Amino acid sequence: MNKTLRIGILHYHLHHGGVYTVMTNALFALIAHGGYDNLEIDLMTSDACQGNGKNLIEKLTEWARHHGPNQLQVNQVEIPELAYNANQAHNKQHLFDQAQSICRHILQAMDLQRNNFQFPYVLHTHNVNLGRNPYLTLAQKLLIETLDREKLPAHVLYQIHDFAEDNRKNCWKAMLECSGKQEMTLAVEMMYPKSERLTYVCINSYDQKTLLKMGFQADKVLVLPNTVNTSLFSQTSIIDMNQEQLAQLKCPLIDFQADLKSRISDFSKRYGYHFDPRRKILLSPVKAIRRKNITESILLLLKLNSLEDQYQLLITLAPDSPDDLKDYQAIEQVVKKYKLPVVMGLGAELLPGGHQRVIKNSHVESYGLIDLMTISHAVVTTSVQEGFGYVFHEAWLADKMVIGRNIADLTCDFKKQGLSLDHLYDHLLIPAEWVKGQWDEICHDYFLKLDQLRKLFGRPEMDIQSTIKSIDQIKSFYIDHQEISHDDPSRAGEKMIDWADLPIGTRLLLLEQLASNAIGKSEVNDQILPINQKMRMVDKWFPDDGTPIIHQNKQVVTASYNMSTIARQLSMIIDAGSDWLRESGGRKTISSHFEKNPKEISNDPVVQRSLDIKKIRLLV
């Protein structure tokens, strides 16, 4: 019996970014490993008929020729109303009218007359809850209610990558005020509909646990890890290719490593950076938005160079948003002023193909990320917040160590799969003495941020003094006797602060002091003491024989996050929804709305974790 699937992939747009990568990798996985004989995909975005939509269809079609089902059809469904739109409605009626119009467009595209309960349609939506377009968020709720009410042959996978309530102030505000006035109950009803034909798909167990605490059925909140392109990062870099492999690319044999470093050097000279081909490269393959915490990567560089002056840091991409760009440019000024061995933003010019290498007329027009990883000594991550965290996976495939900061809420999933990440630190602590009189002011800034967030969620005001005291206690760390070296017992009980808890101004001031030797090398070595002394154990970061940990982690990533594994998991989620429809005939058994008042909603788990002072940072 032929296995057939009609599936709609719905998102705001097809611009390149994290969600785009997740969507497209999932489609490649379904095509190659979903086991479908006939697969029809509807790309539903605001720009599906534009350049990115055409390019994606070409890629999917070409992929299917080599890996795919007997028959693949990809339809471009452009619905302009799906685009980002944070404009408030004139009133609630206007909000519902606009949402109902979007709902009709989506239903029309689904063309459910072609389906039945034995062969249901699957609508896979991405981040619709986020508040980038509240009209769309409401439209999805109305769509689900329509499917329930009319018992139509379709079910919905509601994939959440981010939460508006979780450090996305502008998104939450757009949801909160989308009807023209503040309506918290409406916002939450729109974001979290309930229906038997709706399955929430989370990218990590932390988000899954949060949704389960909101009262959803366990079998309706599932985890689907992001697909890692294992073949891309495991392939041989052009730098390591032999003459036969190069002949297949129609490329002559040259010293590609020297060529790539020469291009980095040229870029650095033109933009005022300092790159030395002889230094070991620490690679930060990220867009340097604030939550990536790149000042900490620079601090790690200074720390390592205080032990042995041989490292330099490459940060691939500059950010886009004005707020992120402001901080980025301030960091850039410090880097250039003190001639630090740091190169920022080289990826846009040297790696325009992103992950992919571009060869034209037997010439490497641009290198790929795998080539840059190949000439690097290790990959650095200092991010404080991620949805999934590709950086914890990809480098191992390229036989490189990952060093830096752990994000325990995420990496617990990876560790369960067998990934060894015990060498990463949870906090990068510096002496509180370094910030001296600024700490009280910083705690006050945290109070203001927390107070602002609480007001957004309808929480009562807090007492300033007692709250600031609590913030100081939560954000402070104290060295115990087990965390100090035997030759310096006087430091027991010393107050320490996590670098990531400092505001950008303080972090830049400290970097300047470190770069100018106002804080000497001995102080860097002796006083920057991450918890459990993990930075004192740099041999764990750069082992003489890195093969065991790299080999282990490479095997785990290859086995647990490859396209075949994720396609199997996604197919099981699809099949579960389809089986329910076949057995039930689409009956409705769960209320489609929350029956909570605003006070109760303000205590929802997503809000609670958003107001957790341990997780709140001034840098985001």
C-alpha positions, 0 to 999 in steps of 0.5 A: 500500500502506498504511503501518501502525505499532504502537509502544509508548512506554515511560517511568517516568511522564508528568510534565512534564519534559525526557524528556516533552517529547522523547517527546511532540514525537517523537509529534507528529512521527510523527503529522504527518510519519511518513507512516503511514496507520494508527498505533497508539500504546501509552503505557506508563507507571506513570500512563498512565491518570491525568490526564497520560495523558488530557491527552496523548491529547486533544492527540495526537488533536486534532493528528491531526485537522489533521495526522495519518494516516487512522487514529490509535489511542492506548492508555493502558497503565498498569503501576504497576511502571514508576514510580521505585523505588530500593529494593534487592531482598532478593536476586538471586532477588527482583530477577529475579522482580520484573523478570520480572513487569514483563517479562510486563506489557510483553509482554502490552501489546505483544500480539504476536499482532497482529504478524508479521515483515512487520509488526513491533511497535516498542517505544521505551523512554526512559532505562530505563538510568538506574537510576530503577527497576533492576527495569525496567532488568532487565525490558528486558534480560529482554524482549529476551532473550525476543524473541530466544529465542522469535523474536517479531516486535518490535524495541526502540529503546533511547533514552538521555537520561542515564547513571547512571554520569555524575554520577548518583551515586544512580542508579548506586548504585541499580543497583550495589546493586539485588540487595541487594549490590554487583554491578558486572557485573550492573549493567552487563549490565542497563544495556547489553544486546546484541541485533540487534533492539536499537538504541541511540538517542542524542541527541548524538554525544558519547554515541554515541561513548561507546557505540561505544567499548563495542563496540557495532556502528556500525549499532546506535548511532544519533543522533536529535536532539531535536525543536525545536518550531519553529512554537511559537517562530517564531509571532507573539507576542501582543505583536506581533499586529495587530488582525486576529490578535487578533480570531482569538483573541477578544482586545481590543487592549491594550499587552500588553508593558506588561501583561506587565511589570506582572505581572512587577513585581507578582510582584517586589514580592510576593516581594522582587525588584527589577524595572525595566520600563525595563531590558533583560531578559536571560532565563534560561528554565531550572529553576535546578538546580545544573548550570544554574550560575545564579550565572554568569548573575548574574556576567555581569549584573554584568559587563555592568552594570559597562560600562553599567548597563541590564540585568536578569536573569529566571530562570524556574523554581525547582528541586524537589529539596532539594539544588538548592533549598538552593543556590537559596535561598542565591543568592536571599538574596544577590540580595535582600540587595544588591537586584540586578536579578534576578527568580527563579522567576517562571515557575510563577506567570506562565507556568503554561502553560509554552510555551503562552499561556492565554486565557479569556473574551477575557483573557490568563490567562497568557502563553507563553514566546514572549511573555517572549522577545519582551520580552527583549533576549537569552537567557542560558545558563551551564549546564555539563552538558546532554543536548541543550540546547534553549536553544541552539536556541529563542531564535533562532526568536524572533529573539533572541541566545543568549549565555553558556557553550558546551558543546563536546561538545554544540554540535559537533553544532549547528555541523556543521549550520551553527549559529554559536556562536563568540561563546560562551565555553568558560570564564569565568575569574576571577583565582585571587587572588580565591579566595586561600587557598581554592584548596588547600581547593577542590582537596582537595574535588575529591580527595574527590569524585573518590575517592568516585566511584572507590570507586563504580566499584571503582577503586583508591585514589589518592595524595592529594598527587600527585592534588591537585597534578594537580587543581590543574594541570588546573583552572588556566588561565594567560593567555598574551600573545595573551589580554591587552590590549596595555596590560596585558602584566604579566598574562601568566602570571597564574593564572586559575580557571573560575567553574564550578569553584568551590563554591557557597559561594565563588561566593556570597562573590564575588558578595557582594563584587562586589555590595558593590563590595568588588571594584570595577567596574574590576576586574570589567572588567579581570580577568574575562577569559574565554579568547579575550577573548570577554567583551571583545567584547560587540559580538559579543553585542549587535551593532548589526545582529544580523540576520545571525547570528540569521537564519542560526541561525534557518534552521539550527534551522528546517531541521535540528531541525523535526518533519518532519526528525526524524520522517524520521530516526526513521522510518528508524531504525524501518524499519531494525529492521523490515527486519532482522526481515523478512530474518532472521526474528528470528535471534539473532547477538549475545551478550546480555550483557557478558563482562567482569569488574568490573575491566574494566567499571570502565574502560568509556568512560562511567566514564572520562568520569565520572572525568575531572577536567576535567568534574567540578564541585563544583556538581553 
